Amino acid sequence: IDIWFERHTQGLSDQQKADLLSYVRDAGKGFIAGHAATVAYFEWPEFIDMIGGFMESEYPVQEMALTMEDPNFPGADAFPQSFTYNDQFPVLRAPFSSDDVHVIMRLDASRLTPEQLARRPDGDMPVVWAKEYGAGRVYNTSIGHREQVWDDPAFRAMTRAGILWAMGV
């Protein structure tokens, strides 16, 4: 998926970019953003606004503590309130703020080491979120780097429900 996304999105014309934004924002369609989306189009601010943030850096694959911010979001009940997960996790570039998105799941900043927290001292580190974009909906899961994540039935259930939410189903 990451390779496909990079190959098929870097060459969009200005008209195609405008069409994509309009498709979501004006026509009320859904957009599903995956792991690589938060590093795509760093020179296209409207895309970053649509998906909710841009990745500044990432924690390498490791076990980290997560917390479920909204267990009532479709599919989020597949996970416990607090748990650990082994994946690659993003750190979003400031001025990202969770106030601009609906955070579903985040890194548990209270369980980060001082070195880990130094990357984002305010501890604002969502990993799954949803966002209304005009009349449309965006679902973004920035985790999913490892195949084992996709093998997890809880992750698949949450992602499926998030995709259906973005589609308005």
Secondary structure, DSSP 8 states (H G I E B T S, - for coil): -HHHHHHHHTT--HHHHHHHHHHHHTT--EEEE-GGGGGS-TT-HHHHHHHT--EEEEEEEEEEEEEES-TTSTTGGGS-SEEEEEEEEEEE-TT--GGGSEEEEEE-GGGS-HHHHTTSTT---EEEEEEEETTEEEEEE----SHHHHH-HHHHHHHHHHHHHHTT-
